[in-house]
Amino acid sequence: MLNALRDFLKLETASGMILVVASVAAMVVANSPLQGLYASLIDLPVEIRVGDFQIAKPMLLWINDGLMALFFLMVGLELKREIVEGELSDMKQAAFPAMGAIGGMLAPALIYVWINQGDPVALQGWAIPAATDIAFALAILALLGNRVPIALRVFLVSIAIFDDIGAIVIIALFYTSKLSVTALVVALACMPVLYVLNRREVLERIPYLLVGLIMWAALLKSGVHATLTGIVLAFFIPIRNSERETSPLHELEHDLHTAVAFFILPVFAFANAGISLGGVSLQYLAHPVSLGIAAGLFIGKQFGIFIFCWVSVRVGLAKLPPELSWLSVYGVALLCGVGFTMSLFIGSLAFEETGVNLLFDERLGIIIGSLLSGACGYLVLRASLTVRNPQAAAD
């Protein structure tokens, strides 16, 4: 189990480095003579038609609705594994990062709402600063090398998992369009089929993925965000079987990890991070949407996570892991303010149908808040690990 966790962390760290490159590349292209080509690429219409059934979307939405469904499938597989046999299987052990994640979602949302109160359109982005990008956060943590104890990495990963659960609930409850009852019935009808496959211990992936594809298309038409298909499908993939030692869930998670880390998330970042900086002024930087997101990520995340963790220990609900200091917990809380990929995703859902172009403000706030959180988190963790293990720092 420890080796699997180490492999996961190495993969996520490398993914974070590639995400940085993809994001910088998008910024460079969007501010170069290639800007028109970049815009044409992400707006390129792509259509699939089977008889009277049609799905027509620009390339950007195929990436956000299609590729990100595979990302959420991987998240769901990780979540099921952790609940059944991992760090989240012990309620007492899971309480510390769970409480931190709750605070880390609540405080940023409240700060954003306070700054944008009175503007009903801007208020639709209240959940944007509530997200954490685990790949970027782990990439920053990796810069500290082998001084980082495994317990600190596990704490960061656990917070991110609970954060993903919160993001899933938020998307399901608040970021759905008008519902199509017929399409929703088709999507719901897929669940009993998946249940039967699971109970009969069908180990081949193809039946699950085919039913999942039907569910994805139905949810896309229903108005419920189609990426939720990934989470639902993941919980029906068998984690154990009576025929062989290998786990279908573990195998699928392992195979998806590489594709998600080195293709899906970088493509998503490149498609969503291209911001033209032409004509940027203090007016843009002070826009309530930008300011609310940046303040939520940088201020709300750190204090929300740290205070909720501290209170949960004080009241006896959770226990501070012996390998961690409160300064290192605060450093992780800062790192969780790096909300890049997931914040961009929620932002696209929040503003894509408003008819008001707040996309620039949204992405600018995400970048500012994430940069501040990442830089300060690195400095605090470096100081905490130097104090805790001066010999390692000297080496």
Secondary structure in CASP SS format (residue, H / E / C, confidence):
PFRMAT SS
TARGET T0000
AUTHOR 0000-0000-0000
METHOD secondary structure of the structure
MODEL  1
M C 1.00
L H 1.00
N H 1.00
A H 1.00
L H 1.00
R H 1.00
D H 1.00
F H 1.00
L H 1.00
K H 1.00
L H 1.00
E H 1.00
T H 1.00
A H 1.00
S H 1.00
G H 1.00
M H 1.00
I H 1.00
L H 1.00
V H 1.00
V H 1.00
A H 1.00
S H 1.00
V H 1.00
A H 1.00
A H 1.00
M H 1.00
V H 1.00
V H 1.00
A H 1.00
N C 1.00
S C 1.00
P C 1.00
L C 1.00
Q H 1.00
G H 1.00
L H 1.00
Y H 1.00
A H 1.00
S H 1.00
L H 1.00
I H 1.00
D C 1.00
L C 1.00
P E 1.00
V E 1.00
E E 1.00
I E 1.00
R E 1.00
V E 1.00
G C 1.00
D C 1.00
F E 1.00
Q E 1.00
I E 1.00
A E 1.00
K E 1.00
P E 1.00
M H 1.00
L H 1.00
L H 1.00
W H 1.00
I H 1.00
N H 1.00
D H 1.00
G H 1.00
L H 1.00
M H 1.00
A H 1.00
L H 1.00
F H 1.00
F H 1.00
L H 1.00
M H 1.00
V H 1.00
G H 1.00
L H 1.00
E H 1.00
L H 1.00
K H 1.00
R H 1.00
E H 1.00
I H 1.00
V H 1.00
E H 1.00
G C 1.00
E H 1.00
L H 1.00
S H 1.00
D C 1.00
M H 1.00
K H 1.00
Q H 1.00
A H 1.00
A H 1.00
F H 1.00
P H 1.00
A H 1.00
M H 1.00
G H 1.00
A H 1.00
I H 1.00
G H 1.00
G H 1.00
M H 1.00
L H 1.00
A H 1.00
P H 1.00
A H 1.00
L H 1.00
I H 1.00
Y H 1.00
V H 1.00
W H 1.00
I H 1.00
N C 1.00
Q C 1.00
G C 1.00
D C 1.00
P C 1.00
V C 1.00
A H 1.00
L H 1.00
Q H 1.00
G H 1.00
W C 1.00
A C 1.00
I H 1.00
P H 1.00
A H 1.00
A C 1.00
T C 1.00
D C 1.00
I H 1.00
A H 1.00
F H 1.00
A H 1.00
L H 1.00
A H 1.00
I H 1.00
L H 1.00
A H 1.00
L C 1.00
L C 1.00
G H 1.00
N H 1.00
R H 1.00
V C 1.00
P C 1.00
I H 1.00
A H 1.00
L H 1.00
R H 1.00
V H 1.00
F H 1.00
L H 1.00
V H 1.00
S H 1.00
I H 1.00
A H 1.00
I H 1.00
F H 1.00
D H 1.00
D H 1.00
I H 1.00
G H 1.00
A H 1.00
I H 1.00
V H 1.00
I H 1.00
I H 1.00
A H 1.00
L H 1.00
F H 1.00
Y C 1.00
T C 1.00
S C 1.00
K C 1.00
L C 1.00
S C 1.00
V H 1.00
T H 1.00
A H 1.00
L H 1.00
V H 1.00
V H 1.00
A H 1.00
L H 1.00
A H 1.00
C H 1.00
M H 1.00
P H 1.00
V H 1.00
L H 1.00
Y H 1.00
V H 1.00
L H 1.00
N H 1.00
R H 1.00
R C 1.00
E C 1.00
V C 1.00
L C 1.00
E C 1.00
R H 1.00
I H 1.00
P H 1.00
Y H 1.00
L H 1.00
L H 1.00
V H 1.00
G H 1.00
L H 1.00
I H 1.00
M H 1.00
W H 1.00
A H 1.00
A H 1.00
L H 1.00
L H 1.00
K H 1.00
S H 1.00
G C 1.00
V C 1.00
H C 1.00
A C 1.00
T C 1.00
L H 1.00
T H 1.00
G H 1.00
I H 1.00
V H 1.00
L H 1.00
A H 1.00
F C 1.00
F C 1.00
I C 1.00
P C 1.00
I C 1.00
R C 1.00
N C 1.00
S C 1.00
E C 1.00
R C 1.00
E C 1.00
T C 1.00
S C 1.00
P H 1.00
L H 1.00
H H 1.00
E H 1.00
L H 1.00
E H 1.00
H H 1.00
D H 1.00
L H 1.00
H H 1.00
T H 1.00
A H 1.00
V H 1.00
A H 1.00
F H 1.00
F H 1.00
I H 1.00
L H 1.00
P H 1.00
V H 1.00
F H 1.00
A H 1.00
F H 1.00
A H 1.00
N H 1.00
A C 1.00
G C 1.00
I C 1.00
S C 1.00
L C 1.00
G C 1.00
G C 1.00
V C 1.00
S C 1.00
L H 1.00
Q H 1.00
Y H 1.00
L H 1.00
A C 1.00
H C 1.00
P H 1.00
V H 1.00
S H 1.00
L H 1.00
G H 1.00
I H 1.00
A H 1.00
A H 1.00
G H 1.00
L H 1.00
F H 1.00
I H 1.00
G H 1.00
K H 1.00
Q H 1.00
F H 1.00
G H 1.00
I H 1.00
F H 1.00
I H 1.00
F H 1.00
C H 1.00
W H 1.00
V H 1.00
S H 1.00
V H 1.00
R H 1.00
V C 1.00
G C 1.00
L C 1.00
A C 1.00
K C 1.00
L C 1.00
P C 1.00
P C 1.00
E C 1.00
L C 1.00
S C 1.00
W H 1.00
L H 1.00
S H 1.00
V H 1.00
Y H 1.00
G H 1.00
V H 1.00
A H 1.00
L H 1.00
L H 1.00
C C 1.00
G C 1.00
V C 1.00
G C 1.00
F H 1.00
T H 1.00
M H 1.00
S H 1.00
L H 1.00
F H 1.00
I H 1.00
G H 1.00
S H 1.00
L H 1.00
A H 1.00
F H 1.00
E C 1.00
E C 1.00
T C 1.00
G C 1.00
V C 1.00
N C 1.00
L C 1.00
L H 1.00
F H 1.00
D H 1.00
E H 1.00
R H 1.00
L H 1.00
G H 1.00
I H 1.00
I H 1.00
I H 1.00
G H 1.00
S H 1.00
L H 1.00
L H 1.00
S H 1.00
G H 1.00
A H 1.00
C H 1.00
G H 1.00
Y H 1.00
L H 1.00
V H 1.00
L H 1.00
R H 1.00
A H 1.00
S H 1.00
L H 1.00
T H 1.00
V H 1.00
R H 1.00
N C 1.00
P H 1.00
Q H 1.00
A H 1.00
A H 1.00
A H 1.00
D C 1.00
END
